């Protein structure tokens, strides 16, 4: 019996909606990364983008455990002396609530060109509304 290898013509992509309201940040991010990579499909292949598109709504209402709002920090550096900056998760959620979900999902995807292509199929919105009604099928599957 031969091993099946997915071909680009065999790949069909759908869109899934994940409602993040009241859910743990890491659990939403792992589900989104799984759908983006296509690991839920029987034709999953590591070297092809077999994944689906993901729309995450209510990212501003995401939950975290423990003291992560004050203790979890995001770091960046400008490359100049003294250019090190850090910001807490609580400050990030106040300024740009979609950043935490985007960053968590991006970290779970492959760090190469294939991962970048998968990341482009992620849409994150702070509230319940999104402008992607046309991309969804007649009865979208509510994941998560």
Buried (B, 14 or more C-beta within 10 A) or exposed (E): EEEEEBEEEEBEEBBBBBBBEEBEBBBBBBBBBBBBBBEBBEBBBEEBBBBBBBBBBBBBBBEBEEEBBEEBEBEEEEEEEEEEEEBBBBBBBEEEBBBBBBBBBBEBBBEEEBBEBBBEBBBBBBEEEBEEEEBBEEEBEEBB
